[in-house]
Amino acid sequence: MGQSESVLILGGTGQAGTGAAALLRQWHPALPLTIAGRDIDRARRVADELGSATAATIDLRRGDLGLPADRRYSAVVAALWDDRLHGLRFAQHRGLPYLSISSGLVDIAPEVVAVAQRANAAPILVASHYCAGAVVLAALHSARRFDRIDTIRISAVLDELDTGGPAGIADLQRWSTATSAGLVRRDGVFTWVTGPDAQADVRRTDGTDLPGQSIAILDVTSLALATDAPDVRFDFAVGESAGRRRGEPASFEVRIDLEGAGRGGAPIRRSRYLVHPAGQRPMTATGIALGVERLLGLRGEAVAPGIHTPETLLDPAYAVERMAETGAYFIGAPGES
């Protein structure tokens, strides 16, 4: 990768894009970055703050994204919904790694088909998981003590003041329009649940509950297939986080419950929370930055063309180290081992 080839971050002025760019700058100071957005003045401000970064305007309605034909890039990051798949096609035509975070489980079919039709064009990382795969990696890190996993339950609280910028809010609205059903794995079968079956209380770190429900999210499929757990569920609630209930900023909190067997077949269970006092933004940024670092070969071997998910490329232990550097930490669930 030449120094003139920069990571093109579509939506680089949004919360996810700016956070990921800041981490990439911290981890790899010499890595060139291009902050691309609709507002060039805002993009320039972000680029100037980063240093060794350039700004660009993009038009997602155009196949060339409205970018100069002579510009060269090392990767394309869609930190927003690539609704026409022009960012993906741009990357495929140039053989560039591509990462997306906003498609969601109900929107990935066009992305998957586009990659299948040109499987050898470029490595594509589908990271439309919660916090760009950070929670999946944290759960797999927690699962390392198990020889067999029977049940995984993820319970996430998103503070209503921490839903992200306009793009993040639009994502939530689009996903809820696509389906109100949740996707679970039950007795080995991926199953849609609605009504009472989908409803669940989500317990905050302070022991209080929020009404939530099972959602259709890629974390369910990734965790189920990575662990062979026959029962997997992801419950989600939007409301006041434990941090804000204490008069502090909105916090990020996800409970990870695992049940199965350890060495020798003895039954074990583990319940703990992954917490970040600054909310979901640094977690999502970490998920994106980890993916970009890996796709560029800055850590690990070269990534082959084709479709990938976070757990197929990233080491959970390393990912958790990076999360901790941003201020994330684990705590035991009250009353649980």
Secondary structure as UniProt FT lines:
FT   TURN            3..4
FT   STRAND          6..10
FT   TURN            11..13
FT   HELIX           15..27
FT   TURN            29..30
FT   STRAND          33..37
FT   HELIX           40..50
FT   STRAND          53..57
FT   TURN            60..61
FT   TURN            63..66
FT   TURN            69..70
FT   STRAND          73..78
FT   TURN            83..84
FT   HELIX           86..94
FT   STRAND          98..100
FT   HELIX           105..107
FT   HELIX           109..117
FT   TURN            118..121
FT   STRAND          123..126
FT   HELIX           130..133
FT   HELIX           134..142
FT   HELIX           143..145
FT   STRAND          148..159
FT   TURN            160..161
FT   HELIX           166..178
FT   STRAND          182..186
FT   TURN            187..188
FT   STRAND          189..193
FT   HELIX           195..197
FT   STRAND          199..203
FT   TURN            205..206
FT   STRAND          209..214
FT   HELIX           218..227
FT   STRAND          231..239
FT   HELIX           242..245
FT   TURN            246..247
FT   STRAND          252..261
FT   HELIX           263..265
FT   STRAND          267..276
FT   TURN            277..278
FT   HELIX           280..295
FT   TURN            296..297
FT   STRAND          306..308
FT   HELIX           310..313
FT   HELIX           316..325
FT   TURN            326..327
FT   STRAND          329..332
FT   TURN            334..335
//
